[in-house]
């Protein structure tokens, strides 16, 4: 183990301690209508926004836009028409899922990302292994920027969490953008404003 | 001799390809600009990022201990590696102990730096790179030519041919959409069947003992979450003090890299899955040495966005492989001489010192100034080519003696006018890709004497 020698070399070579930046007076960008900005940005990165007023509308939308209805899955309780997924012992069995419906903690307007922790995923691999991802988001929770996002996350004790911004993608072949690299080919955000 | 000049010459044989490469990377640079203009506080963000990294580097000893303590409490296994060999041995030992011979790996420039794939192959381990670009160069038995766009030097027809050979796609099909779909099926089978995943690390947080991986494809997540053993490899300079500092770096990284507002996935790993082993390997490999060089320690702030490459007039026209180092471009040229001064003595000279790299760097590394400083160090240490050193000495002698200078100018003009083939021939490197200028009738000195009033 080289632990001691590395630490000793660092101690010897690191410069005199310099402080952290003073964030006082730093004003990051804020949007008058974060939900609108979020929708614009997410659409720009290949995501889809669907405004709904009740979770009952979800199954209708899925039936209209996706096939293989027997392979729709949700980890949420009480979504009409969708049965709650029973997690298999081996997460590899999740490979067959066509559409996974999960909820997100909040959204970020500046980059179209949603924050999803392990609690909302049930299994970490679910939002990555499904062919299509659908996320229910309350538009009132959409923040302007990443500084607000990390203030909200604070010291939350998740085991795993991710910002997810749109469908998985690659442009590795001649910079041609292709949606659906290894993860979901589409990402649909259901903006749920209950009336 | 293989060096930046000779390798650039090889790349430049295909003029059409060089032009495509040049224009495509400049297009990525322009996408970066458009993204940056959306953020009025961009310059403040760069300052903050640079200061946070300086704070991290100047307290690295304590932050590493804090990270180790918290990572252990989170259930990770923490390893320390002094150099590439020790890093590779640590990874191999984990595989050997678990009798694993087939693994998946997502993008990690550190494992490229350590030549892990080559090492594991010799030990009989089958490694599949799962980032599409990296899989393509792996099939071609090449190294990545760009840290963010690994196969930017390849044309889609060549990729179609590779996929036809290895993935049985129809001959002649070079459609990016089709080829990506084929790779998705090919690699999903690997994710489903392999028990060990190696990943890189973009940021590690001392305060929480967690680490963050950024990808667009989702390959790091597919590998890690389906594995029994996840091994994450990171250079010790990836450490940042607090979780909230991610806000600054995640705002800068993707915008600088590709012009995206953020990568599709920014995954925060804190604890292993139930029953899973989560290893983190902390690697030095020359970083503590660089930390001790006041002129060059800023290079350790790098977050591997690739913006300096996309903007560099030399990189765009010479290609990533001309740098013969895991990390190409301007940042590679200031990191490589720290690893091996003799081997990489040519790289700091592969620059016009125009400063564009420093202007786009999200953590404000003074890249072009470091390139200039490395030239001085390398010359003093005797690592520059003998012909160049001799020529520089002649030039210095000429420039410091006015009479010699005047005579040399006059002689030069006379020869270029009367015996042009003396300069316009293949032995003159300046003549290779350009015409020599027409010699002026008189020197500026003569003109000035005639015209001053």
Contacts between the chains, C-beta under 8 A, distances in Angstrom:
chain1	res1	chain2	res2	distance
A	1	B	79	7.9
A	1	B	80	5.9
A	2	B	80	5.1
A	2	B	81	6.4
A	2	B	82	3.6
A	2	B	86	6.1
A	2	B	284	7.2
A	3	B	80	4.1
A	5	B	82	6.2
A	6	B	80	5.6
A	6	B	82	6.1
A	6	B	236	7.2
A	6	B	282	7.6
A	6	B	284	4.9
A	6	B	288	6.4
A	7	B	61	5.9
A	7	B	64	6.8
A	7	B	65	7.4
A	9	B	284	7.3
A	9	B	288	3.9
A	9	B	289	7.8
A	9	B	292	7.8
A	10	B	60	5.1
A	10	B	61	4.6
A	10	B	64	7.1
A	10	B	236	7.6
A	10	B	288	5.4
A	10	B	291	6.6
A	11	B	61	4.8
A	12	B	292	7.1
A	13	B	288	5.4
A	13	B	289	7.4
A	13	B	291	4.4
A	13	B	292	3.2
A	14	B	57	6.5
A	14	B	58	5.5
A	14	B	59	7.1
A	14	B	60	5.3
A	14	B	61	6.1
A	14	B	291	5.8
A	15	B	57	7.2
A	15	B	58	4.9
A	15	B	291	7.9
A	15	B	294	7.1
A	15	B	297	6.9
A	16	B	58	6.5
A	17	B	55	7.6
A	17	B	58	4.8
A	17	B	59	5.4
A	18	B	51	7.3
A	18	B	54	4.9
A	18	B	55	5.5
A	18	B	58	4.8
A	19	B	51	7.9
A	19	B	55	6.2
A	20	B	51	6.8
A	20	B	52	6.3
A	20	B	55	4.9
A	20	B	241	6.8
A	21	B	47	6.9
A	21	B	48	4.6
A	21	B	51	4.1
A	21	B	52	6.4
A	21	B	55	8.0
A	23	B	48	7.5
A	26	B	41	7.0
A	26	B	44	5.9
A	26	B	48	7.2
A	27	B	41	6.8
A	28	B	41	5.6
A	29	B	39	6.2
A	29	B	40	6.2
A	29	B	41	6.5
A	41	B	261	5.9
A	45	B	260	6.7
A	45	B	261	7.0
A	45	B	264	7.7
A	91	B	225	6.9
A	91	B	226	6.2
A	92	B	192	5.4
A	92	B	226	6.2
A	95	B	188	7.5
A	95	B	192	6.3
A	108	B	262	8.0
A	110	B	39	7.8
A	110	B	251	7.6
A	110	B	261	6.3
A	111	B	251	7.9
A	111	B	261	3.6
A	111	B	262	3.9
A	112	B	261	6.4
A	112	B	262	7.7
A	113	B	262	5.4
A	113	B	266	7.3
A	123	B	225	7.5
A	124	B	221	7.4
A	124	B	225	4.2
A	124	B	273	6.6
A	125	B	221	7.1
A	125	B	222	7.1
A	125	B	225	3.7
A	125	B	226	5.8
A	128	B	218	4.9
A	128	B	221	4.5
A	128	B	222	5.4
A	128	B	225	6.7
A	128	B	265	7.8
A	129	B	222	6.8
A	129	B	225	8.0
A	129	B	226	7.7
A	145	B	247	7.6
A	145	B	251	7.5
A	146	B	246	7.7
A	146	B	247	4.0
A	146	B	248	8.0
A	146	B	250	5.7
A	146	B	251	5.3
A	146	B	262	7.9
A	147	B	244	7.7
A	147	B	247	4.7
A	149	B	247	6.6
A	150	B	243	6.4
A	150	B	244	4.4
A	150	B	246	6.2
A	150	B	247	4.4
A	151	B	244	7.2
A	153	B	243	7.1
A	155	B	208	7.8
A	155	B	243	7.7
A	157	B	270	7.9
A	158	B	268	7.2
A	158	B	270	6.2
A	159	B	270	5.2
A	159	B	271	3.9
A	159	B	273	8.0
A	160	B	267	7.2
A	160	B	268	6.6
A	160	B	269	6.0
A	160	B	270	6.3
A	160	B	271	7.2
A	161	B	267	7.8
A	161	B	268	4.7
A	161	B	270	7.8
A	162	B	221	7.4
A	162	B	265	5.7
A	162	B	266	6.3
A	162	B	267	4.4
A	162	B	268	6.4
A	163	B	250	7.4
A	163	B	262	6.5
A	163	B	265	7.3
A	163	B	266	4.2
A	164	B	264	6.8
A	164	B	265	6.1
A	165	B	261	7.2
A	165	B	262	5.1
A	165	B	263	7.2
A	165	B	264	5.4
A	165	B	265	7.8
A	166	B	264	5.6
A	167	B	264	7.2
A	168	B	216	6.8
A	168	B	217	5.5
A	168	B	218	4.1
A	168	B	264	5.7
A	168	B	265	7.5
A	169	B	216	5.2
A	169	B	217	7.1
A	169	B	264	6.1
A	170	B	132	4.8
A	170	B	133	7.6
A	170	B	180	6.0
A	170	B	216	6.2
A	170	B	217	5.1
A	171	B	149	7.8
A	171	B	258	7.6
A	172	B	131	7.4
A	172	B	132	4.3
A	172	B	133	3.6
A	172	B	136	6.7
A	172	B	149	6.7
A	172	B	150	6.9
A	172	B	151	5.9
A	172	B	180	7.9
A	173	B	132	7.4
A	173	B	136	7.7
A	173	B	151	7.6
A	173	B	156	5.3
A	173	B	159	5.6
A	173	B	176	4.0
A	173	B	179	5.9
A	173	B	180	6.6
A	174	B	24	7.7
A	174	B	155	6.8
A	174	B	156	4.8
A	174	B	176	6.2
A	175	B	24	5.6
A	175	B	27	7.4
A	175	B	28	7.3
A	175	B	149	7.4
A	175	B	152	7.5
A	176	B	156	7.6
A	176	B	176	3.9
A	176	B	177	7.6
A	178	B	176	5.7
A	178	B	177	5.3
A	178	B	180	4.2
A	180	B	180	7.4
A	180	B	181	7.5
A	180	B	184	6.7
A	181	B	132	6.2
A	181	B	180	6.6
A	181	B	184	6.6
A	181	B	216	6.8
A	181	B	217	3.5
A	181	B	218	6.3
A	181	B	219	7.1
A	182	B	130	7.0
A	182	B	184	6.3
A	182	B	187	6.4
A	182	B	188	7.1
A	182	B	191	7.4
A	182	B	217	4.9
A	182	B	218	4.6
A	182	B	219	4.7
A	182	B	222	5.0
A	183	B	217	7.0
A	183	B	218	3.0
A	183	B	221	7.1
A	183	B	222	7.0
A	183	B	264	7.5
A	183	B	265	7.4
A	184	B	218	7.8
